[in-house]
Each structure stands twice: as C-alpha cells, then as structure tokens.
C-alpha cells in the first residue's frame, strides 16, 4: 500500500528541485508512484510503498539537507 511522505528539502533553485526530482523519478515503478515538489515551500511529497527512511536516503544523495516531516 502506498503512503504519501512529506520531506523538507533545502532547495534554492529549479536546479536543486530538478536534482531531487531526477533521483526520485529513477525509482518510479520500483516503489515510487508520484513525486510533487514545491520549491517556494521547500517541500517534497512522495507517494510510495518505500519507507520514509529509504526515501530519505535517496533524497540525501542529492547533497541537500533533508528532514522528514511526516505522512500526508
């Protein structure tokens, strides 16, 4: 069953949000169903069957400071 996990990611520009989107989109069909990014809010929502910890590790690969906010 999928859950929507919310993360706060320090993104300052579209390049930053694009990097986050790319790493998450690589997992589409492998546990990630949907990705929504709000640059003004520095918020990333991921609908996924993966755990929050797994997703956090993936997002951290971008080098961005990331914190888990909770499920939606």
VENLIN-V564131 format. One record per backbone hydrogen bond with DSSP energy under -1.0 kcal/mol. NH is the residue of the N-H (numbers start at 1). CO is the residue of the C=O. If there is no record, write none. Layout:
# VENLIN-V564131
nh=NH co=CO
nh=NH co=CO
This chain:
# VENLIN-V564131
nh=3 co=48
nh=5 co=46
nh=6 co=70
nh=7 co=44
nh=8 co=67
nh=9 co=42
nh=10 co=65
nh=11 co=9
nh=17 co=13
nh=18 co=14
nh=19 co=15
nh=20 co=16
nh=21 co=17
nh=22 co=18
nh=23 co=19
nh=24 co=20
nh=25 co=21
nh=26 co=22
nh=27 co=24
nh=28 co=25
nh=29 co=32
nh=30 co=27
nh=32 co=27
nh=33 co=47
nh=34 co=47
nh=36 co=45
nh=38 co=43
nh=43 co=38
nh=44 co=7
nh=45 co=36
nh=46 co=5
nh=47 co=34
nh=48 co=3
nh=49 co=31
nh=55 co=51
nh=56 co=52
nh=57 co=53
nh=58 co=54
nh=59 co=55
nh=60 co=56
nh=62 co=59
nh=63 co=60
nh=67 co=8
nh=69 co=6
nh=70 co=6
nh=72 co=4
